[in-house]
Amino acid sequence: MAAQVDVLFAGYVGERVAGTVTLVRENDTVIVIDPGMVPSRQSILDPLRALGVQEDHVTDVIFSHHHPDHTLNAALFLNANVHDVWAVYRDDVWGDRVDVIRGAPSVSLLDTPGHTPQDLSTLIRTNEGLVVCTHLWWSQAGPIEDPLADSQSALEESRRQVLALEPTMIIPGHGPAFTPDALNG
């Protein structure tokens, strides 16, 4: 069985900033990726509930990196393991990092430094192909050069690595999902 992916909230950058928040379900595993800054907590909870998921059913939260626009609302999910580039956290336990999410063999984590040295992308095998949740792109429109990148050259190498996987869909850090052929540059 492949994973199912739904974008709960498509983020944006401008006068205000909001991160893209994604839901992934496989077997009994329910994952929220980058539950960060949004106009209100209901911007995450309402679409989650509309898909039949209560916040206490979320088993895992994944951070693409540690900026608040991608982490701020993690505490909504009291029963979740929290994954980042270093480890898995639960209550007061700091566990070893896993690269494949327990109970969701179609979901794996890939180090993709560039925006920050600690960036990772979530790779999700679906029936439609590979979906990648990543901050390697803010949105389909860019910016091509990340003005906040820790290392533009590392970012470009990570982009090449992700595109070589031939994803069918990219879910960026601050915008709606897009297909790789829609990239400009």
Contacts in CASP RR format, 6 or more apart in sequence:
PFRMAT RR
TARGET T0000
AUTHOR 0000-0000-0000
METHOD contacts of the structure
MODEL  1
MAAQVDVLFAGYVGERVAGTVTLVRENDTVIVIDPGMVPSRQSILDPLRA
LGVQEDHVTDVIFSHHHPDHTLNAALFLNANVHDVWAVYRDDVWGDRVDV
IRGAPSVSLLDTPGHTPQDLSTLIRTNEGLVVCTHLWWSQAGPIEDPLAD
SQSALEESRRQVLALEPTMIIPGHGPAFTPDALNG
1 26 0 8 1.000
1 27 0 8 1.000
1 106 0 8 1.000
2 26 0 8 1.000
2 106 0 8 1.000
2 125 0 8 1.000
2 126 0 8 1.000
2 127 0 8 1.000
2 129 0 8 1.000
3 24 0 8 1.000
3 25 0 8 1.000
3 26 0 8 1.000
3 104 0 8 1.000
3 106 0 8 1.000
3 107 0 8 1.000
3 124 0 8 1.000
3 125 0 8 1.000
3 126 0 8 1.000
4 24 0 8 1.000
4 25 0 8 1.000
4 26 0 8 1.000
4 126 0 8 1.000
5 22 0 8 1.000
5 23 0 8 1.000
5 24 0 8 1.000
5 124 0 8 1.000
5 126 0 8 1.000
5 131 0 8 1.000
5 169 0 8 1.000
5 171 0 8 1.000
6 22 0 8 1.000
6 23 0 8 1.000
6 47 0 8 1.000
6 51 0 8 1.000
7 20 0 8 1.000
7 21 0 8 1.000
7 22 0 8 1.000
7 23 0 8 1.000
7 171 0 8 1.000
7 176 0 8 1.000
7 177 0 8 1.000
8 21 0 8 1.000
8 22 0 8 1.000
8 23 0 8 1.000
8 32 0 8 1.000
8 43 0 8 1.000
8 44 0 8 1.000
8 47 0 8 1.000
8 48 0 8 1.000
9 18 0 8 1.000
9 19 0 8 1.000
9 20 0 8 1.000
9 21 0 8 1.000
9 38 0 8 1.000
9 43 0 8 1.000
9 44 0 8 1.000
9 47 0 8 1.000
10 20 0 8 1.000
10 175 0 8 1.000
10 176 0 8 1.000
10 177 0 8 1.000
11 18 0 8 1.000
11 19 0 8 1.000
11 20 0 8 1.000
11 21 0 8 1.000
11 38 0 8 1.000
11 173 0 8 1.000
11 174 0 8 1.000
11 175 0 8 1.000
11 176 0 8 1.000
12 18 0 8 1.000
12 19 0 8 1.000
12 139 0 8 1.000
12 174 0 8 1.000
12 175 0 8 1.000
13 138 0 8 1.000
13 139 0 8 1.000
13 174 0 8 1.000
16 39 0 8 1.000
17 37 0 8 1.000
17 69 0 8 1.000
17 174 0 8 1.000
18 36 0 8 1.000
18 37 0 8 1.000
18 38 0 8 1.000
18 39 0 8 1.000
18 43 0 8 1.000
18 69 0 8 1.000
18 174 0 8 1.000
19 34 0 8 1.000
19 36 0 8 1.000
19 37 0 8 1.000
19 38 0 8 1.000
19 69 0 8 1.000
19 70 0 8 1.000
19 173 0 8 1.000
19 174 0 8 1.000
19 175 0 8 1.000
20 34 0 8 1.000
20 133 0 8 1.000
20 171 0 8 1.000
20 172 0 8 1.000
20 173 0 8 1.000
20 174 0 8 1.000
20 175 0 8 1.000
20 176 0 8 1.000
21 32 0 8 1.000
21 33 0 8 1.000
21 34 0 8 1.000
21 35 0 8 1.000
21 36 0 8 1.000
21 38 0 8 1.000
21 43 0 8 1.000
21 44 0 8 1.000
22 32 0 8 1.000
22 33 0 8 1.000
22 34 0 8 1.000
22 122 0 8 1.000
22 133 0 8 1.000
22 171 0 8 1.000
23 30 0 8 1.000
23 31 0 8 1.000
23 32 0 8 1.000
23 33 0 8 1.000
23 47 0 8 1.000
23 48 0 8 1.000
23 51 0 8 1.000
23 53 0 8 1.000
24 30 0 8 1.000
24 31 0 8 1.000
24 32 0 8 1.000
24 33 0 8 1.000
24 104 0 8 1.000
24 107 0 8 1.000
24 122 0 8 1.000
24 124 0 8 1.000
25 31 0 8 1.000
25 53 0 8 1.000
26 103 0 8 1.000
26 104 0 8 1.000
26 105 0 8 1.000
26 106 0 8 1.000
26 107 0 8 1.000
27 103 0 8 1.000
27 104 0 8 1.000
28 59 0 8 1.000
28 103 0 8 1.000
29 59 0 8 1.000
29 60 0 8 1.000
29 101 0 8 1.000
29 102 0 8 1.000
29 103 0 8 1.000
29 104 0 8 1.000
29 107 0 8 1.000
30 53 0 8 1.000
30 57 0 8 1.000
30 58 0 8 1.000
30 59 0 8 1.000
30 60 0 8 1.000
31 58 0 8 1.000
31 59 0 8 1.000
31 60 0 8 1.000
31 61 0 8 1.000
31 62 0 8 1.000
31 101 0 8 1.000
31 104 0 8 1.000
31 107 0 8 1.000
31 122 0 8 1.000
32 44 0 8 1.000
32 48 0 8 1.000
32 58 0 8 1.000
32 60 0 8 1.000
32 61 0 8 1.000
32 62 0 8 1.000
32 77 0 8 1.000
32 80 0 8 1.000
33 61 0 8 1.000
33 62 0 8 1.000
33 64 0 8 1.000
33 122 0 8 1.000
33 133 0 8 1.000
33 171 0 8 1.000
34 62 0 8 1.000
34 63 0 8 1.000
34 64 0 8 1.000
34 70 0 8 1.000
34 71 0 8 1.000
34 133 0 8 1.000
34 173 0 8 1.000
35 44 0 8 1.000
35 61 0 8 1.000
35 70 0 8 1.000
35 71 0 8 1.000
35 72 0 8 1.000
35 73 0 8 1.000
35 74 0 8 1.000
35 76 0 8 1.000
35 77 0 8 1.000
36 68 0 8 1.000
36 69 0 8 1.000
36 70 0 8 1.000
36 71 0 8 1.000
36 72 0 8 1.000
36 73 0 8 1.000
36 74 0 8 1.000
37 68 0 8 1.000
37 69 0 8 1.000
37 70 0 8 1.000
37 72 0 8 1.000
37 73 0 8 1.000
38 44 0 8 1.000
38 73 0 8 1.000
41 73 0 8 1.000
41 76 0 8 1.000
44 73 0 8 1.000
44 76 0 8 1.000
45 55 0 8 1.000
45 76 0 8 1.000
48 54 0 8 1.000
48 55 0 8 1.000
48 58 0 8 1.000
55 76 0 8 1.000
55 77 0 8 1.000
55 78 0 8 1.000
56 77 0 8 1.000
56 78 0 8 1.000
56 79 0 8 1.000
57 79 0 8 1.000
58 77 0 8 1.000
58 79 0 8 1.000
58 80 0 8 1.000
59 79 0 8 1.000
59 80 0 8 1.000
59 81 0 8 1.000
60 80 0 8 1.000
60 81 0 8 1.000
60 82 0 8 1.000
60 83 0 8 1.000
60 101 0 8 1.000
60 102 0 8 1.000
60 104 0 8 1.000
61 74 0 8 1.000
61 77 0 8 1.000
61 80 0 8 1.000
61 81 0 8 1.000
61 82 0 8 1.000
61 83 0 8 1.000
62 82 0 8 1.000
62 83 0 8 1.000
62 84 0 8 1.000
62 101 0 8 1.000
62 109 0 8 1.000
62 120 0 8 1.000
62 122 0 8 1.000
62 133 0 8 1.000
63 70 0 8 1.000
63 71 0 8 1.000
63 74 0 8 1.000
63 82 0 8 1.000
63 83 0 8 1.000
63 84 0 8 1.000
64 70 0 8 1.000
64 119 0 8 1.000
64 120 0 8 1.000
64 121 0 8 1.000
64 122 0 8 1.000
64 133 0 8 1.000
64 134 0 8 1.000
64 135 0 8 1.000
64 173 0 8 1.000
65 84 0 8 1.000
65 85 0 8 1.000
65 115 0 8 1.000
65 116 0 8 1.000
65 118 0 8 1.000
65 119 0 8 1.000
65 120 0 8 1.000
65 135 0 8 1.000
66 84 0 8 1.000
66 116 0 8 1.000
66 118 0 8 1.000
67 116 0 8 1.000
69 174 0 8 1.000
70 135 0 8 1.000
70 173 0 8 1.000
74 80 0 8 1.000
74 82 0 8 1.000
80 90 0 8 1.000
81 88 0 8 1.000
81 89 0 8 1.000
81 90 0 8 1.000
81 102 0 8 1.000
82 88 0 8 1.000
82 89 0 8 1.000
82 90 0 8 1.000
83 89 0 8 1.000
83 97 0 8 1.000
83 98 0 8 1.000
83 101 0 8 1.000
83 109 0 8 1.000
84 97 0 8 1.000
84 118 0 8 1.000
84 120 0 8 1.000
85 97 0 8 1.000
85 109 0 8 1.000
85 111 0 8 1.000
85 118 0 8 1.000
85 119 0 8 1.000
85 120 0 8 1.000
86 97 0 8 1.000
86 118 0 8 1.000
87 94 0 8 1.000
87 95 0 8 1.000
87 96 0 8 1.000
87 97 0 8 1.000
88 95 0 8 1.000
88 96 0 8 1.000
88 97 0 8 1.000
88 98 0 8 1.000
89 95 0 8 1.000
97 109 0 8 1.000
98 109 0 8 1.000
99 108 0 8 1.000
99 109 0 8 1.000
99 110 0 8 1.000
100 107 0 8 1.000
100 108 0 8 1.000
100 109 0 8 1.000
101 107 0 8 1.000
101 108 0 8 1.000
101 109 0 8 1.000
106 124 0 8 1.000
106 125 0 8 1.000
106 126 0 8 1.000
107 122 0 8 1.000
107 123 0 8 1.000
107 124 0 8 1.000
107 125 0 8 1.000
108 122 0 8 1.000
108 123 0 8 1.000
109 120 0 8 1.000
109 121 0 8 1.000
109 122 0 8 1.000
109 123 0 8 1.000
110 120 0 8 1.000
110 121 0 8 1.000
110 122 0 8 1.000
110 123 0 8 1.000
110 161 0 8 1.000
110 162 0 8 1.000
111 119 0 8 1.000
111 120 0 8 1.000
112 119 0 8 1.000
112 120 0 8 1.000
112 121 0 8 1.000
112 134 0 8 1.000
112 136 0 8 1.000
112 158 0 8 1.000
112 161 0 8 1.000
112 162 0 8 1.000
113 119 0 8 1.000
113 150 0 8 1.000
113 151 0 8 1.000
113 154 0 8 1.000
113 155 0 8 1.000
113 158 0 8 1.000
114 136 0 8 1.000
114 146 0 8 1.000
114 149 0 8 1.000
114 150 0 8 1.000
114 151 0 8 1.000
114 152 0 8 1.000
114 154 0 8 1.000
114 155 0 8 1.000
114 158 0 8 1.000
115 135 0 8 1.000
115 136 0 8 1.000
115 146 0 8 1.000
115 148 0 8 1.000
115 149 0 8 1.000
115 150 0 8 1.000
115 155 0 8 1.000
116 150 0 8 1.000
117 150 0 8 1.000
117 151 0 8 1.000
117 154 0 8 1.000
119 134 0 8 1.000
119 135 0 8 1.000
119 136 0 8 1.000
119 158 0 8 1.000
121 132 0 8 1.000
121 133 0 8 1.000
121 134 0 8 1.000
121 135 0 8 1.000
121 136 0 8 1.000
121 158 0 8 1.000
121 162 0 8 1.000
122 132 0 8 1.000
122 133 0 8 1.000
122 134 0 8 1.000
123 130 0 8 1.000
123 131 0 8 1.000
123 132 0 8 1.000
123 165 0 8 1.000
124 130 0 8 1.000
124 131 0 8 1.000
124 132 0 8 1.000
124 133 0 8 1.000
126 168 0 8 1.000
128 168 0 8 1.000
128 169 0 8 1.000
129 167 0 8 1.000
129 168 0 8 1.000
129 169 0 8 1.000
130 165 0 8 1.000
130 166 0 8 1.000
130 167 0 8 1.000
130 168 0 8 1.000
130 169 0 8 1.000
131 167 0 8 1.000
131 168 0 8 1.000
131 169 0 8 1.000
131 170 0 8 1.000
131 171 0 8 1.000
131 177 0 8 1.000
132 162 0 8 1.000
132 165 0 8 1.000
132 167 0 8 1.000
132 169 0 8 1.000
132 170 0 8 1.000
132 171 0 8 1.000
133 171 0 8 1.000
133 173 0 8 1.000
134 162 0 8 1.000
134 170 0 8 1.000
134 171 0 8 1.000
134 172 0 8 1.000
134 173 0 8 1.000
135 172 0 8 1.000
135 173 0 8 1.000
136 155 0 8 1.000
136 158 0 8 1.000
136 159 0 8 1.000
136 162 0 8 1.000
136 172 0 8 1.000
137 159 0 8 1.000
137 170 0 8 1.000
137 172 0 8 1.000
137 173 0 8 1.000
137 183 0 8 1.000
138 146 0 8 1.000
138 172 0 8 1.000
138 173 0 8 1.000
138 174 0 8 1.000
138 175 0 8 1.000
139 172 0 8 1.000
139 173 0 8 1.000
139 174 0 8 1.000
139 175 0 8 1.000
139 176 0 8 1.000
139 178 0 8 1.000
140 172 0 8 1.000
140 175 0 8 1.000
140 176 0 8 1.000
140 178 0 8 1.000
140 182 0 8 1.000
140 183 0 8 1.000
140 184 0 8 1.000
141 184 0 8 1.000
142 184 0 8 1.000
144 184 0 8 1.000
144 185 0 8 1.000
145 152 0 8 1.000
146 152 0 8 1.000
146 155 0 8 1.000
149 155 0 8 1.000
162 170 0 8 1.000
163 180 0 8 1.000
166 180 0 8 1.000
167 180 0 8 1.000
168 179 0 8 1.000
168 180 0 8 1.000
169 177 0 8 1.000
169 178 0 8 1.000
169 179 0 8 1.000
170 177 0 8 1.000
170 178 0 8 1.000
170 179 0 8 1.000
170 180 0 8 1.000
171 177 0 8 1.000
172 178 0 8 1.000
END
